[in-house]
Amino acid sequence: MSKDEQLAMSLAAGGGGASASSTVHKKTSASALSPAMRKDLEEAFKSVDEDGSGAISAVELHHLFANFGIDVDMDEAEEMIFNLDSAFDGNGSIDFDEFLEIMVNAMEDEDEVIKETFKLFDVNHDNFIQPEELRYVLQQLGEDGLTEAEIGQMIRNADFDNDGKVGFSDFQRLYKHN
């Protein structure tokens, strides 16, 4: 998924029922972003801010979704902007600082999903996913025809530090690359 696609999905998630007020009260702030991440987000923001006004309007958000073939009408785009902006200044658009807070919130939500998913695979709670655990979870999901070699290959594909098991950092890296 490209950065622009991730941006569209993050904005849609933030505007589609998630509490915008939670955006302001997260533990990580935009000031904690690395310079590289902040620059990437600034480029993404500028690509959506078509008129260079320093704010994303409902029209610009509508164009972003349309560019990715996501069917969002103007009323929905306006509602998303309203929901996102209501936690901030309520002026009907998203400026760069608001955008940063929204994106930090979206990234934190993704990290929480990754942690919870990892816990499902870490059956014995030792902070690693080993071949036996992967096999067990896959069997629970109805995938019981995999060979030892296939399970071993799955572990090797996800084992970026080559220790024979999948730690959280391996899992997180795999998750974010797919």
PEHUGI-V628081 format. One record per backbone hydrogen bond with DSSP energy under -0.5 kcal/mol. CO is the residue of the C=O (numbers start at 0). NH is the residue of the N-H. If there is no record, write none. Layout:
co:CO nh:NH
co:CO nh:NH
This chain:
co:1 nh:5
co:2 nh:6
co:3 nh:7
co:4 nh:8
co:5 nh:9
co:6 nh:10
co:7 nh:11
co:8 nh:12
co:9 nh:13
co:10 nh:14
co:11 nh:15
co:12 nh:17
co:17 nh:19
co:18 nh:21
co:18 nh:22
co:19 nh:22
co:19 nh:23
co:20 nh:23
co:20 nh:24
co:22 nh:25
co:28 nh:31
co:29 nh:32
co:33 nh:37
co:34 nh:38
co:35 nh:39
co:36 nh:40
co:37 nh:41
co:38 nh:42
co:39 nh:43
co:40 nh:44
co:41 nh:45
co:42 nh:46
co:43 nh:47
co:44 nh:47
co:44 nh:48
co:47 nh:49
co:48 nh:51
co:53 nh:95
co:54 nh:56
co:55 nh:93
co:56 nh:60
co:57 nh:61
co:58 nh:62
co:59 nh:63
co:60 nh:64
co:61 nh:65
co:62 nh:66
co:63 nh:67
co:64 nh:67
co:64 nh:69
co:65 nh:68
co:68 nh:70
co:69 nh:71
co:72 nh:76
co:73 nh:77
co:74 nh:78
co:75 nh:79
co:76 nh:80
co:77 nh:81
co:78 nh:82
co:79 nh:83
co:80 nh:84
co:81 nh:85
co:83 nh:86
co:84 nh:87
co:84 nh:89
co:92 nh:94
co:93 nh:55
co:94 nh:98
co:95 nh:99
co:96 nh:100
co:97 nh:101
co:98 nh:102
co:99 nh:103
co:100 nh:104
co:101 nh:105
co:102 nh:106
co:103 nh:107
co:104 nh:108
co:105 nh:109
co:106 nh:110
co:107 nh:111
co:108 nh:112
co:109 nh:113
co:110 nh:114
co:111 nh:115
co:112 nh:116
co:113 nh:117
co:114 nh:118
co:115 nh:119
co:116 nh:120
co:117 nh:120
co:117 nh:121
co:120 nh:122
co:121 nh:124
co:126 nh:167
co:127 nh:129
co:128 nh:165
co:129 nh:132
co:129 nh:133
co:130 nh:134
co:131 nh:135
co:132 nh:136
co:133 nh:137
co:134 nh:138
co:135 nh:139
co:136 nh:140
co:137 nh:142
co:138 nh:141
co:141 nh:143
co:146 nh:150
co:147 nh:151
co:148 nh:152
co:149 nh:153
co:150 nh:154
co:151 nh:155
co:152 nh:156
co:153 nh:157
co:154 nh:158
co:157 nh:159
co:158 nh:161
co:164 nh:166
co:165 nh:128
co:166 nh:170
co:167 nh:171
co:168 nh:172
co:169 nh:173
co:170 nh:174
co:171 nh:175
co:172 nh:176
co:173 nh:177
co:174 nh:177
